[in-house]
């Protein structure tokens, strides 16, 4: 079992990384391995709605997005982390997730569907819950079981050193890691027992409200 920890911050070793590292340690204690993926600091353009990914099976803009989608197929769970910018995730992370999940929708096997995932955020002070709500919508749309903790998955601090002083936030990250490991083990046990994944409708229905 392998979990991919996605750092959406422009700071590779900043506050978001400190939170993800706490989750990685918790996963390791439960016998689950993890890898880190940093989206970097190069500009990540948003989705332009060209839908070329439907035929090309990858985004036409060849950057970190395609690299991540290919890597995702080899992982069993995901943690997406972002700093809070104006009560939402940062712009690069939003563009990244828009294109990741759009370009992956027609892949078979689907690299994300039914794989446990969670969102975590870091903030100096406020805007965390609205950012989490924004990020979790991506996971729910892809039918990914959202892993909970015993509180909303956030840490506070203006530096990694301050984050490491957030005792409650770090505990939330550790609980999240244990819950992720538990769900992965349940999924593995179900597969061994012959429990199939939910059946998908052959044709998806789309309803436009303006006719």
Long-range contacts (C-beta under 8 A, 24 or more apart in sequence): 1-31, 1-32, 1-33, 1-76, 1-77, 1-181, 1-184, 1-185, 1-188, 2-32, 2-33, 2-34, 2-35, 2-74, 2-75, 2-76, 2-77, 3-27, 3-32, 3-33, 3-34, 3-35, 3-75, 3-76, 3-77, 3-78, 3-79, 3-180, 3-184, 4-34, 4-35, 4-36, 4-37, 4-71, 4-72, 4-75, 4-77, 4-78, 4-79, 5-34, 5-35, 5-36, 5-37, 5-78, 5-79, 5-81, 6-37, 6-39, 6-68, 6-78, 6-79, 6-80, 6-81, 7-36, 7-37, 7-38, 7-39, 7-81, 8-39, 8-80, 8-81, 8-82, 8-83, 8-89, 8-90, 8-92, 8-93, 8-96, 9-81, 9-82, 9-83, 9-90, 9-93, 9-122, 10-40, 10-41, 10-90, 10-92, 11-83, 12-38, 12-40, 13-160, 14-83, 14-122, 14-159, 14-160, 15-83, 15-122, 15-155, 15-157, 15-158, 15-159, 15-160, 15-162, 15-163, 16-81, 16-82, 16-83, 16-120, 16-121, 16-122, 17-81, 17-160, 18-122, 18-155, 18-157, 18-160, 18-163, 18-164, 19-81, 19-120, 19-122, 19-155, 19-163, 19-169, 19-170, 19-173, 20-79, 20-81, 20-120, 20-173, 22-170, 22-173, 22-174, 22-177, 23-79, 23-120, 23-173, 23-174, 23-176, 23-177, 23-180, 24-177, 25-174, 25-177, 26-173, 26-174, 26-175, 26-176, 26-177, 26-178, 26-181, 27-177, 27-180, 27-181, 29-177, 29-178, 30-177, 30-178, 30-181, 30-182, 31-181, 32-180, 32-181, 32-184, 35-71, 35-75, 37-68, 37-71, 39-64, 39-68, 39-92, 39-93, 39-96, 40-64, 43-92, 44-92, 44-95, 44-96, 44-99, 45-95, 46-94, 46-95, 46-98, 46-99, 47-95, 47-98, 47-99, 47-102, 53-102, 53-103, 53-105, 53-106, 54-106, 57-106, 57-107, 58-103, 59-99, 59-102, 59-103, 61-99, 64-96, 65-96, 65-99, 65-100, 65-103, 66-103, 68-96, 68-100, 69-100, 69-103, 69-104, 69-107, 69-111, 72-100, 72-104, 72-111, 72-112, 73-107, 73-109, 73-111, 75-115, 76-115, 76-116, 76-184, 76-187, 77-115, 77-116, 77-117, 77-147, 77-180, 77-183, 77-184, 78-112, 78-115, 78-116, 78-117, 78-118, 78-144, 79-117, 79-118, 79-119, 79-120, 79-176, 79-180, 80-117, 80-118, 80-119, 80-120, 80-135, 80-138, 80-139, 81-119, 81-120, 81-121, 81-122, 82-119, 82-120, 82-121, 82-122, 82-131, 82-135, 83-121, 83-122, 83-123, 84-121, 84-122, 84-123, 84-124, 84-126, 84-127, 84-128, 84-131, 85-127, 86-127, 87-126, 87-127, 87-130, 87-131, 88-127, 88-130, 88-131, 88-134, 89-121, 89-131, 89-134, 89-135, 94-134, 97-135, 97-138, 101-138, 101-141, 101-142, 104-142, 110-142, 112-142, 112-144, 113-142, 113-143, 113-144, 114-143, 114-144, 114-145, 114-187, 114-197, 114-198, 115-144, 115-145, 116-144, 116-145, 116-146, 116-147, 116-180, 116-183, 116-184, 116-187, 117-144, 117-145, 117-146, 117-147, 118-146, 118-147, 118-148, 118-149, 118-153, 118-176, 118-180, 119-146, 119-153, 120-153, 120-154, 120-155, 120-173, 120-176, 121-153, 121-154, 121-155, 122-154, 122-155, 122-156, 122-157, 122-163, 123-154, 123-155, 123-156, 124-156, 124-157, 124-158, 125-156, 128-152, 128-154, 128-156, 129-154, 143-198, 145-183, 147-176, 147-179, 147-180, 147-183, 148-176, 148-179, 149-173, 149-175, 149-176, 149-179, 150-175
